[in-house]
Amino acid sequence: MTFHDHPDHKPLGAGSPSWGSPSWGSGDASAWFKGIGWNEGLSDQQAALQQDLSCLVDGELDETSAAHAMVLLEESEDAKAFFEDVRKFARFHRDLSDPERLEARVAMLGAGEMARAAEDIDLAHRLATIFYQLGKAYSLAAFEPCQFRERVFEAAVPVEETRNRGRGFVDGVVSAGRGGADGAAVSSGRGVDWRHARHMLNGRLERISDPAEKGRRLLAQAIEIDPSHEEARIYLAYVYGREGHTLRAANLFREVFDTAISEVSRGHAAIQLGRLYYGEEDYRTAAVYFRWISISGLTRSDSRFALAHFNLGCAEVARGRDDAALAAFRRLLDDHLATGGVPADIASLFLENDDFRALLEARAGLTQRLMESLPELFEPEAGTGDPEGSSQTH
């Protein structure tokens, strides 16, 4: 057998060295078999240790020499390094002779890289979440300065405290060697520019006076760091919608609805899509999204989604489907009462919603039917609840 692709394994023939050629003589062969040249590249102590170890393996080493070898291993750094290399090669040969050991060794080699990649993903997601929380706070302050704490599922974080916490997190990552120093933009495995992140949190945003622009920049940065961050995508779409970019908002909400892993994120996207379609007077499509929230079970697993029944009722009234609308309102009230709520909370939705009052005034006889279907709402104590918006999100 010949090996044409390796310089140490060439076929004999014209131009090739032979046993009798100048490049490999009989003296060289004798020297090789006698072990001459084995010590090449080794220090004197390493060479002595190699000889002692060889004799020890063959059972030829006396007690005195064995003790000398042990002392050498303890006192000489060269000997220690050489002995460790020998052990590594011994383990390597054992691995090669046992397929199961070899597979385990390969798996161990990949485990470190996998752990590093997992840590990079976690760090990137945590940084993206900090940008998302700040972006959400700025966006809600811009568009809902007095109401947003009652209109969202989770209150916005305090901006200054979160920004300080974010700076501490980024500084910790950088000081641990996972990001770039001040003078160089070094990216992690997820492509995060930690120097840029530090500048974002250290005051670069303060140059922007418009809170809506701050929110948009932060949310876009969160998505750039972690494209799968569902909450950041929902809020960026929310900003687009409030700024009048309806098509961009709808496309982003639809992406979240189609791809989100979290059912809660899909529910928020469905509510917002329904609202957008409602605003475009496409009441049928709006009703489809509002009804999906009930079909998915979110209204039962999370009572905060129960307001989708109110939105569905409004869409059905706008379509002229009064029976379907009254059924949705009844379901809303029943679910609310079942979780310990009071009729006043639901009554406030009808009292405070301008769209519904306009629909009610335009539909002859609907007020009477509503009173008959939901008499609890018209009891004297039912009009004192605090209003909650019907367009909730994260």
Secondary structure, 3 states (H helix, E strand, C coil): CCCCCCCCCCCCCCCCCCCCCCCCCHHHHHHHHHCCCCCCCCCHHHHHHHHHHHHHHCCCCCHHHHHHHHHHHHHCHHHHHHHHHHHHHHHHHHHHHCHHHHHHHHHHHHHHHHHHHHHHHHHHHHHHHHHHHHHHHHHHHHHCCCCHHHHECCCCCCHHHHHHHHHHHHHHHHHCCCCCCCCCCCECCCCCEHHHHHHHHCCHHHHCCCHHHHHHHHHHHHHHHCCCCHHHHHHHHHHHHHCCCHHHHHHHHHHHHHHCCCHHHHHHHHHHHHHHHHHCCCHHHHHHHHHHHHHCCHHHHCHHHHHHHHHHHHHHHHCCCHHHHHHHHHHHHHHHHHCCCCHHHHHHHHHHCHHHHHHHHHCCCHHHHHHHHCHHHHCHHHHCCCCCCCCCEC
